[in-house]
Amino acid sequence: VSFLVHQKESSRTESGCTPARGSLGGNKVEGIGIEAVSYMMASSRADFEDTPGSDLPTLPDRLSLSDFAMGKTLGTGSFGRVRWARHKDTGSVWAIKALKKAEIVKLQQIEHMLSERSILGSLDHPFVVNLAGTFQDDKYIYLVLEYIIGGEFFTLLRNEGLLDNEDARLYGAQVAAIFDYLHGKSIIYRDLKPENLLLDKFGYLKITDFGFAKVCKFKTYTLCGTPEYIAPEVLLSKGHGKGVDWWTLGILLYEMLAGEPPFVADDPMQIYQQIMEGRVVFPSHFDRGARSLIKKLLVADLTKRYGCLRGGAEDIKKHRYFKNVSFDRLLRRKLAAPSVPAVKGEDDTSAFDDYPESDGETEYPVYEDGVDPFAGHF
């Protein structure tokens, strides 16, 4: 499960949770400086509090672990775990992401953690997991996130094998809407894959895990992402921007319709070679519109890739593949979802696998200057 826990385990790790397919990250952290992150967090917190449209229950400004009745573990990773929880006073249910400060400091991920917090706090979109609050103690940082009851989209794909064209079209349109929103805020996501998409109670997607997300108005350089989904410009280390997200949409559309990504191999280096060669083989059953859009997304030349042209996201949303999709009705969840999770109530956790409920003894973090860098941010 890759549900929300920072630090994915792979040959080279930077962030995430233990997934079916691991994400990788470069050896450097793209920091924008603690002072800059602090400013972003103060600004985003104000934006978040004033943003209309969120239907989340309200929680008190000051929170602590004792305010919650903790339940089943929903996902685990090197930085900690996510657990189902109920707020005792309001009765509302949440997913609480508990991250070990010692691991964050040890792996030099402080600025990434602060950046993830600031980005999550600035977002309000029907297809993005909402952040409701944060708090901390001596050993952990806690993010209180809305509980997405339907589990991972990856599980749906695994069970179905491949999706029919109409279902893939609707899911693809939701991802296009997410990226259109994020890019409008100069945020690139950089880690799209089925494991980072969840299904809400209506059967609509919610994107999660913003460990690789970054505010980027032009280019950034860290090698990160999931091997099967990495864009060629990332591999070339010449700088990348919003175009990487549109590439990953092309990969996701292909995987939904074919049952596997277009570039697959046991060895990641072979996957990278296939990506650089750029040869995409389409099964005979592929819809013509889907084939056309995927070809326009999986283009190495950024001057030709859809989403990177003058029309931006509108080129994708107006492509003939999405001709019959009303994005306005989609955003209001007025279109019938392909699959609605069979859940019994808000405390149903059956869509998530079972995990051991203990991390063992958690060590205290050691700070270089003796000052907690998380103080005042959570």
N, C-alpha and C positions, 0 to 999 in steps of 0.2 A: 504494500500500500504506500502511496506517495502523498497521502492526505495531510498536507500542511506542515509536516515537521522538517525544519531546516537541517541540512547536511545529508545529502544523498550519498550512499556508499557506492563507490565505483573505483576504478583504477586511479583516477585523479578526481578528487572531490572538492566542491566549493560550497554547495548548499543543497538542501532538499531532504528527502527521507528515503529509506530503503525502497526502491521501486521495482517493478517488473523489468524496467529498462533503466539503468542508472544514468544520471546526468553527469557531465564532467565539467570541470572548471580549470582555469589557468592557475599558474603558481602565484600570480599577483592579485591583490584585491584592488579594484578600481575605486579608490576612495576619493571623495570630494571634500574631505576634511571634516573633522568633528564639528567645527564652528558652523560650516555650511549646512551640515546635516541638522544641527540644532535649529538653525533658522528655518529649514524646510519643515521640520517637525512642528514648530510653533505655528507656522503658516497653515500647514495642512490640518492641524488640529482645529484651528478656527474654521477652516473651510468645511471640515467634516461635520462640526457641530451645527453649522448653518445650512447644510445641504438638505433640501427637501427630498422626499420620495422614498426614504428608507422606512420599511415597515417593521423594523426590529423593535422589540420591547426596550424600554429605557432602563438602564442600570445606574446605580449611584455613581457619583464622580470618584469616590474612593472605594476601592475594592481590595479584598484579601482572599487568600485561599479558604479561610474559614467561612466565607460567605457562600460557599458552594458545596453541594453534596456531589462528590465525585463518583463517576460510574465507569463503564467499560473503556478500555484503551481502544482507540480507533486506528491508530497508526504509531509507528515507532521509527526512530532514526538516531544517528550519532549524537545529535544535540539534545534529544529528549523524546517526548511523546505527546500525542494528542489524546485527550480523554473526553468522553461525554460527561456533561455536568448539568446540574440543576441549581439555579440561584435560589437560595432558601427563602428569601423574603418575597420575591416576585413570582416564584414558581416557574420562571422561564428556563428553557433548556438551551445549552450552548456547547460548543466544542472548545475546550481550553488547551491551548498549545503551550506546554511547559518546556522551556529551553534552558539547558545547563550553562550558567555563566562561565564556569571553568572551561568547558569545551569551546565556547565562543571565543574566549580570550586565547586559549591555547592554539586554536587554528586561525587566529588573527582575523576574525570575522566581525569585529565590533562595529566597524563602519557599515558593513553590509547589513547587519542586524538593525542598526538605526535607520538605514535607508529603507529597508523592507517595512519597518514600522511606519515611517513617514509616508511611503507610497500607499500602503493599505489604508491609512487614515485619511488620505485625500480622495479616495474613490467612493463613488456611489452609483452603481449600475446594476440593473436587474440580473446580469449574468456574471457578476463578480462577487466572491465571498466577502461579506461585510465584517468589518472590525467594530466591535461594540465597546471595547475598553481594554486597558492594560494595567498590570501591576507587577510588583517584584518583591522578592525577599532576598536573603543573603546568598542563596544558591541558585535561584531560578528567575527567569523572566517569564511572564505569563501574558499571552494574547488571548482575549476572549472573542471568539469568532462565532458567527451564526452556524448552527448545526445543520449540515446538508444531509438529509436523511437517506437519500437514494444510493449513496456509495459512489464508487468510481465508474466513470464512463468506460474505462479499460475493461472492467468486469463485464459490462454489457457487450462490448466488442468480442471479448473472449468467448462468451456464451453463444453469441450469434454467428461468429465466424466472419461474416461480412454483412453489410447492411444493404437494403434495397435503395434505389436511387432517390426516392422521395424522402426517406429518412435521413440519408446522408446530406441531401440538399438542405434540410431544415437545421441539422446540427451545424453544417458548414456556415450557414447564414448567421447563426448565433455567434460563432467564433469571429466571423468577419465584423459583426457589430461590436464585439468586445475590442478588437484591435483598432477599429475606427475610433472608438471612445478613448482608449489608452493613448493612441498616437496624437489625438487632439490635445492631450495633456503632456505631450512630449515624453511619454513613457514607452519604452520598448520592453516587451515581456521576455523574450529569448529562450523560453523553455516549454513551448507547446508540445503536448503529447497526450494521449488518452488518459494516462495516469494522473495528469494534473487537471482533469476536468471531472466535476462531480455532477450528479443528477439530483435536482431538488424534488420536492414532493409533487410538483406539477409535471415532472419529466423534462424540464428545461435544464440546460447546462449552467454550471457555475464554475468559473476558473479560479484556481487556488494556487498556492505556493509561489510567492513573489520573490523568492531568494535570488533569482537572476535578473529581476526587473530593475530598470535603471532609468532615471531621468536623463534623456539624451536628445539634444537638439540637432546634432550633426553626426558625429561618429564616436565609437568606442572600440576598444581593441582586445579585451580579454577573450580567450578561447573558452566558450561555455555552451552548454546545451546538451542534447541527447544525440549520440552518434547518428542514428537513422534520420534525425531531423535537422542536422546542422547544415546551414547554407554555405555555399562555396566561398563566399567572401569572408566568412569566419575562419575557415581553414587556411585561407591565404594570408591571414593576419595583416590585412591592409586597411583595417577599419570597417566597421559595419554599423548600420542604423536600423530604421524601421523596416527596411526591406527584408530583414531576416524573419520577421514575423509572418510576412506574406508568403515567403518560401515555405515556412512550416505549415501554413494553411493548405498549401498544395500537397504537401506530404500527408497531412491528416485526411484530406478528401480522398486521396488515392488509397490510403490504408482502410478507410471505412468501406470503400467500394470493392477493393481487391482482397481484403483480409490480411494484408501485410504491407509494409512500406515499399516504395519502389526500389530502395537501395538497402539490401540486406546481405549479411554475411556473418560468420562466426567471429571473424577478426575485425575489430573496428577500423584498422588500417585499410582493409579491403573495402569497407563501406565508404571510407573517405575517397578512395580511388574511384569508386563508382560515381560518387557525387561529382567529383571533378570531371569525369568523362561526360556526365550529364545525359546518359542514354536512358530514357524511360520507356519501358515496354508496357503497353496497355492490353489487358485481357479483352477478348472479343466482345464481352457483354457490356462493356463500358458505354454509358450514355454519351452521345456526341457532345452535348453541352458540357458535361463534366470533363470529358477529355480535352475540350477546347480551353476551359478555364485552367485546368491543371497545367497544361502546356504553357499558358501565359504566366503562371505563378512560378513554375520550376524553370526559370530562365536565369542563367548565370549573369547575363548582361543586365545590370541594374537600370540602364536606360530603356530597356524593353520589358522589364518585369512589371506586371500589373500590381497596382498599389504604390509604385514608385514613380508613376508618370504624373503628368499635370493634373489629371482627374483624381488622383489619390485613391482612396477607398471607394469612391463612387464608381470607378471603372469596374471594380469587382462586384459591387452591389447591383449594378445595372447590366452585368453580363447576362447573356441569355440563359445561363444555367439557373440564375436566380430570378428569372423573368416573372414567375408566378408567386414569388415571395413578397409579401407586404412587410417591409422592415418596421413600419410603424406599428402594425398589429403584432408583429413578432416581439418587439420590445415591451408591449403591454400584455404579453402572453395570451393573445387572443387566437393563436393558431393551435390546432390540436397537436399535442406532442406525440412523437412516434411511440414512446414507451413510458408509461407512468409507473413508478415504483410501487410494488405491492407491500405497503407498510401499514402497521396497525395503529400507530399513534406516534406522538412526538418523542416518546422514549424508546422507540423501536430502533435497535442497532443491528438488526439481522443482516443488513447489507454490507457490513464490515467483518473482516476476518477476526479471529481470536488471537490475542497476544498475551504473553506473560505480563502480569500486572506490577512487576517490580524491576527497577533499574539497579538494585543493590544500593550500596552506600554512595552518595554523591559528595564529591569533594568540594571544598570552598575554593572560589577563584582567587588567584594571586595577581594583583595589579602592579605594574611596573613602578608607578609613582605612589602606590598606596591609596589612590583615589578611585572610587567606583565610577567608571565612565558611563554607566547606565542611569546613574542617579539623576532624577529630574526629567527623564525621558519616558518612564514607564510607570 
